[in-house]
Amino acid sequence: RAVMTSFLQRLRIRLRADHILGMNRRNLQYIQAKNPRAHYPLADDKILAKKLMVDSGLPVPETIAVVNRRDQIDTQVQALHNVGGFVVKPSRGFGGAGVLVITRSEDGFHKPSGDRLTDADLRLHMASILAGMFALDHIEDAVLIERLVRDDSVLSKIHGGIGVSDLRIIVQDDVPVMAMLRLPTRASNGTANLHQHGIGIGVDLQT
């Protein structure tokens, strides 16, 4: 135990010397210190956060529909047959859980992996979202359906067009301090979320 304690102390000193920000210090000294707790629900709910962005004039993916009740599911699934590509999300989900990236072709709905989805699959997934299966607190949630964003050709070449990548930028006091490019994979079924087996690549902000 003494050897392990000594090792951990040396490791902490080395990490601080290398200017590596650990997750615990990040959460305590930056996220919690800089963001009032009262604002967390606005960031945790995709529908509320999206409204804030729209009201601020920021470009966002087009909202196709918001489903709040089970009796809306059948009608909405039928309407999606007229949409080329879309994403189904739990409004209060986390870690990318419950996010479906879908393309539409003549023979039905497909994931980026090529797996086919039936109308019944979509109905069951939306019902699971409404039941809170993917929500932060596992209570009732809402379904957010957005039009699929097409990746820039430069980024698409990196991951082979398997889904949609994104840039995650961390800002403190209006200054970008760190960023990463998140790439989708076949294992992530087209999402770029790291918890769903996407890949994170560090971005050098200076260059």
C-alpha positions as a Markdown table, in Angstrom:
| # | Residue | x | y | z |
|---|---|---|---|---|
| 1 | Arg | 0.0 | 0.0 | 0.0 |
| 2 | Ala | 2.9 | 2.4 | 0.8 |
| 3 | Val | 4.5 | 1.7 | -2.5 |
| 4 | Met | 1.2 | 2.3 | -4.4 |
| 5 | Thr | 0.6 | 5.6 | -2.5 |
| 6 | Ser | 4.1 | 6.8 | -3.3 |
| 7 | Phe | 3.6 | 5.9 | -7.0 |
| 8 | Leu | 0.3 | 7.7 | -7.2 |
| 9 | Gln | 1.8 | 10.8 | -5.5 |
| 10 | Arg | 4.6 | 10.9 | -8.1 |
| 11 | Leu | 2.1 | 10.3 | -10.9 |
| 12 | Arg | 0.0 | 13.3 | -9.8 |
| 13 | Ile | 3.1 | 15.5 | -9.6 |
| 14 | Arg | 4.1 | 14.4 | -13.1 |
| 15 | Leu | 0.6 | 15.0 | -14.6 |
| 16 | Arg | 0.5 | 18.5 | -13.1 |
| 17 | Ala | 4.0 | 19.2 | -14.5 |
| 18 | Asp | 2.8 | 18.0 | -17.9 |
| 19 | His | -0.2 | 20.3 | -17.7 |
| 20 | Ile | -2.6 | 17.4 | -18.0 |
| 21 | Leu | -6.1 | 18.2 | -16.7 |
| 22 | Gly | -7.6 | 15.2 | -15.1 |
| 23 | Met | -11.3 | 14.5 | -15.1 |
| 24 | Asn | -11.9 | 15.1 | -11.4 |
| 25 | Arg | -10.0 | 18.5 | -11.3 |
| 26 | Arg | -11.8 | 19.5 | -14.5 |
| 27 | Asn | -15.2 | 18.8 | -13.0 |
| 28 | Leu | -14.5 | 20.5 | -9.7 |
| 29 | Gln | -12.4 | 23.5 | -10.7 |
| 30 | Tyr | -13.9 | 24.3 | -14.1 |
| 31 | Ile | -17.3 | 22.8 | -14.8 |
| 32 | Gln | -18.8 | 23.2 | -11.4 |
| 33 | Ala | -17.0 | 26.4 | -10.5 |
| 34 | Lys | -17.9 | 28.1 | -13.8 |
| 35 | Asn | -21.5 | 26.8 | -14.4 |
| 36 | Pro | -24.3 | 27.5 | -12.0 |
| 37 | Arg | -26.2 | 24.4 | -11.1 |
| 38 | Ala | -29.5 | 26.0 | -11.9 |
| 39 | His | -28.4 | 26.1 | -15.6 |
| 40 | Tyr | -27.7 | 22.3 | -15.8 |
| 41 | Pro | -31.2 | 21.3 | -16.9 |
| 42 | Leu | -30.9 | 23.7 | -19.9 |
| 43 | Ala | -27.8 | 21.9 | -21.1 |
| 44 | Asp | -29.0 | 18.4 | -20.2 |
| 45 | Asp | -32.2 | 18.7 | -22.3 |
| 46 | Lys | -31.5 | 18.7 | -26.0 |
| 47 | Ile | -34.9 | 20.3 | -26.9 |
| 48 | Leu | -34.4 | 23.2 | -24.4 |
| 49 | Ala | -30.7 | 23.7 | -25.4 |
| 50 | Lys | -31.7 | 23.7 | -29.1 |
| 51 | Lys | -34.3 | 26.5 | -28.4 |
| 52 | Leu | -31.7 | 28.6 | -26.7 |
| 53 | Met | -29.4 | 28.2 | -29.7 |
| 54 | Val | -32.1 | 29.1 | -32.2 |
| 55 | Asp | -33.1 | 32.1 | -30.1 |
| 56 | Ser | -29.4 | 33.2 | -30.2 |
| 57 | Gly | -29.3 | 32.9 | -34.0 |
| 58 | Leu | -27.0 | 29.8 | -34.1 |
| 59 | Pro | -27.4 | 27.3 | -37.0 |
| 60 | Val | -28.8 | 23.9 | -35.8 |
| 61 | Pro | -30.0 | 20.8 | -37.6 |
| 62 | Glu | -33.7 | 21.0 | -38.7 |
| 63 | Thr | -36.2 | 19.6 | -36.3 |
| 64 | Ile | -38.5 | 17.2 | -38.0 |
| 65 | Ala | -40.6 | 16.4 | -35.0 |
| 66 | Val | -40.8 | 16.2 | -31.2 |
| 67 | Val | -42.7 | 13.2 | -29.8 |
| 68 | Asn | -44.0 | 13.5 | -26.3 |
| 69 | Arg | -46.7 | 10.8 | -26.1 |
| 70 | Arg | -47.0 | 7.2 | -27.2 |
| 71 | Asp | -50.1 | 7.9 | -29.3 |
| 72 | Gln | -48.0 | 10.1 | -31.5 |
| 73 | Ile | -45.5 | 7.4 | -32.5 |
| 74 | Asp | -47.4 | 5.5 | -35.2 |
| 75 | Thr | -48.2 | 8.7 | -37.1 |
| 76 | Gln | -44.7 | 10.0 | -36.8 |
| 77 | Val | -43.1 | 6.7 | -38.1 |
| 78 | Gln | -45.3 | 6.8 | -41.1 |
| 79 | Ala | -44.3 | 10.4 | -41.8 |
| 80 | Leu | -40.6 | 9.4 | -41.7 |
| 81 | His | -41.1 | 7.3 | -44.8 |
| 82 | Asn | -41.0 | 10.6 | -46.7 |
| 83 | Val | -37.7 | 11.7 | -45.2 |
| 84 | Gly | -34.3 | 10.7 | -46.7 |
| 85 | Gly | -32.2 | 10.7 | -43.6 |
| 86 | Phe | -32.9 | 11.5 | -40.0 |
| 87 | Val | -31.6 | 11.1 | -36.4 |
| 88 | Val | -33.7 | 9.9 | -33.5 |
| 89 | Lys | -32.5 | 11.1 | -30.1 |
| 90 | Pro | -33.7 | 11.0 | -26.5 |
| 91 | Ser | -34.0 | 14.6 | -25.3 |
| 92 | Arg | -32.3 | 14.0 | -22.0 |
| 93 | Gly | -30.0 | 11.1 | -22.9 |
| 94 | Phe | -26.3 | 11.0 | -22.2 |
| 95 | Gly | -23.2 | 9.4 | -23.7 |
| 96 | Gly | -24.9 | 9.0 | -27.1 |
| 97 | Ala | -27.2 | 6.1 | -25.7 |
| 98 | Gly | -30.4 | 5.8 | -27.6 |
| 99 | Val | -29.3 | 7.9 | -30.6 |
| 100 | Leu | -30.2 | 6.3 | -34.0 |
| 101 | Val | -28.7 | 7.6 | -37.3 |
| 102 | Ile | -31.1 | 6.5 | -40.1 |
| 103 | Thr | -31.1 | 6.6 | -43.9 |
| 104 | Arg | -34.1 | 5.8 | -46.0 |
| 105 | Ser | -34.0 | 3.8 | -49.2 |
| 106 | Glu | -36.6 | 2.0 | -51.4 |
| 107 | Asp | -36.4 | -1.1 | -49.2 |
| 108 | Gly | -36.8 | 0.7 | -45.8 |
| 109 | Phe | -34.8 | 2.3 | -43.0 |
| 110 | His | -31.1 | 1.5 | -42.5 |
| 111 | Lys | -28.4 | 2.2 | -39.9 |
| 112 | Pro | -25.0 | 3.3 | -41.3 |
| 113 | Ser | -23.8 | -0.3 | -40.6 |
| 114 | Gly | -26.2 | -1.5 | -43.2 |
| 115 | Asp | -28.6 | -3.1 | -40.7 |
| 116 | Arg | -32.2 | -2.7 | -41.7 |
| 117 | Leu | -34.9 | -1.3 | -39.3 |
| 118 | Thr | -38.6 | -2.0 | -39.6 |
| 119 | Asp | -41.4 | 0.3 | -38.6 |
| 120 | Ala | -41.9 | -1.9 | -35.6 |
| 121 | Asp | -38.2 | -1.4 | -34.6 |
| 122 | Leu | -38.6 | 2.4 | -34.8 |
| 123 | Arg | -41.9 | 2.4 | -32.8 |
| 124 | Leu | -40.3 | 0.3 | -30.1 |
| 125 | His | -37.2 | 2.5 | -29.9 |
| 126 | Met | -39.3 | 5.7 | -29.6 |
| 127 | Ala | -41.5 | 4.0 | -26.9 |
| 128 | Ser | -38.3 | 3.1 | -25.0 |
| 129 | Ile | -37.1 | 6.7 | -25.2 |
| 130 | Leu | -40.5 | 8.0 | -23.9 |
| 131 | Ala | -40.3 | 5.5 | -21.0 |
| 132 | Gly | -36.9 | 7.1 | -19.9 |
| 133 | Met | -34.7 | 4.1 | -20.8 |
| 134 | Phe | -31.9 | 6.4 | -22.0 |
| 135 | Ala | -32.6 | 9.5 | -19.8 |
| 136 | Leu | -30.2 | 10.8 | -17.2 |
| 137 | Asp | -32.7 | 10.1 | -14.3 |
| 138 | His | -34.6 | 7.3 | -16.1 |
| 139 | Ile | -37.9 | 9.0 | -15.8 |
| 140 | Glu | -40.1 | 9.9 | -18.8 |
| 141 | Asp | -38.4 | 11.6 | -21.7 |
| 142 | Ala | -39.2 | 13.1 | -25.1 |
| 143 | Val | -38.1 | 12.0 | -28.6 |
| 144 | Leu | -36.3 | 14.5 | -30.8 |
| 145 | Ile | -36.1 | 13.7 | -34.5 |
| 146 | Glu | -33.8 | 15.8 | -36.6 |
| 147 | Arg | -32.9 | 15.9 | -40.3 |
| 148 | Leu | -29.6 | 14.1 | -40.9 |
| 149 | Val | -26.7 | 16.5 | -41.3 |
| 150 | Arg | -24.3 | 15.5 | -44.1 |
| 151 | Asp | -20.6 | 15.5 | -43.3 |
| 152 | Asp | -18.1 | 17.8 | -45.0 |
| 153 | Ser | -16.3 | 15.8 | -47.7 |
| 154 | Val | -12.9 | 16.4 | -46.1 |
| 155 | Leu | -14.0 | 14.9 | -42.8 |
| 156 | Ser | -16.0 | 12.1 | -44.6 |
| 157 | Lys | -12.8 | 10.9 | -46.3 |
| 158 | Ile | -11.2 | 10.3 | -42.9 |
| 159 | His | -13.9 | 7.9 | -41.6 |
| 160 | Gly | -15.1 | 6.6 | -45.0 |
| 161 | Gly | -18.6 | 8.1 | -44.9 |
| 162 | Ile | -19.9 | 5.9 | -42.1 |
| 163 | Gly | -21.8 | 8.6 | -40.3 |
| 164 | Val | -21.4 | 12.2 | -39.1 |
| 165 | Ser | -18.3 | 13.6 | -37.3 |
| 166 | Asp | -18.2 | 16.7 | -35.2 |
| 167 | Leu | -15.8 | 19.0 | -33.4 |
| 168 | Arg | -16.1 | 19.4 | -29.7 |
| 169 | Ile | -14.7 | 22.7 | -28.4 |
| 170 | Ile | -14.3 | 23.5 | -24.7 |
| 171 | Val | -14.5 | 27.3 | -24.0 |
| 172 | Gln | -13.7 | 29.1 | -20.8 |
| 173 | Asp | -14.4 | 32.8 | -20.4 |
| 174 | Asp | -15.1 | 33.1 | -24.2 |
| 175 | Val | -11.7 | 31.6 | -25.1 |
| 176 | Pro | -11.4 | 28.1 | -26.8 |
| 177 | Val | -9.0 | 26.1 | -24.5 |
| 178 | Met | -9.2 | 22.6 | -25.9 |
| 179 | Ala | -10.9 | 20.7 | -28.7 |
| 180 | Met | -11.2 | 17.3 | -30.4 |
| 181 | Leu | -12.5 | 15.9 | -33.6 |
| 182 | Arg | -14.9 | 13.0 | -32.9 |
| 183 | Leu | -15.3 | 10.4 | -35.7 |
| 184 | Pro | -18.0 | 7.8 | -36.2 |
| 185 | Thr | -17.2 | 4.2 | -36.8 |
| 186 | Arg | -19.1 | 1.1 | -37.8 |
| 187 | Ala | -19.2 | 0.0 | -34.2 |
| 188 | Ser | -20.7 | 3.3 | -33.2 |
| 189 | Asn | -23.5 | 3.0 | -35.9 |
| 190 | Gly | -22.7 | 6.4 | -37.4 |
| 191 | Thr | -22.6 | 8.5 | -34.2 |
| 192 | Ala | -19.4 | 10.2 | -33.1 |
| 193 | Asn | -19.9 | 9.8 | -29.4 |
| 194 | Leu | -17.0 | 8.2 | -27.7 |
| 195 | His | -19.2 | 6.2 | -25.3 |
| 196 | Gln | -20.7 | 4.5 | -28.4 |
| 197 | His | -17.2 | 3.5 | -29.8 |
| 198 | Gly | -16.6 | 6.7 | -31.8 |
| 199 | Ile | -12.9 | 7.9 | -32.0 |
| 200 | Gly | -11.6 | 11.1 | -30.4 |
| 201 | Ile | -8.7 | 12.9 | -32.1 |
| 202 | Gly | -6.9 | 15.8 | -30.3 |
| 203 | Val | -6.9 | 19.2 | -32.1 |
| 204 | Asp | -3.9 | 21.5 | -31.8 |
| 205 | Leu | -5.7 | 24.9 | -31.3 |
| 206 | Gln | -2.5 | 26.9 | -32.2 |
| 207 | Thr | -2.3 | 25.4 | -35.7 |
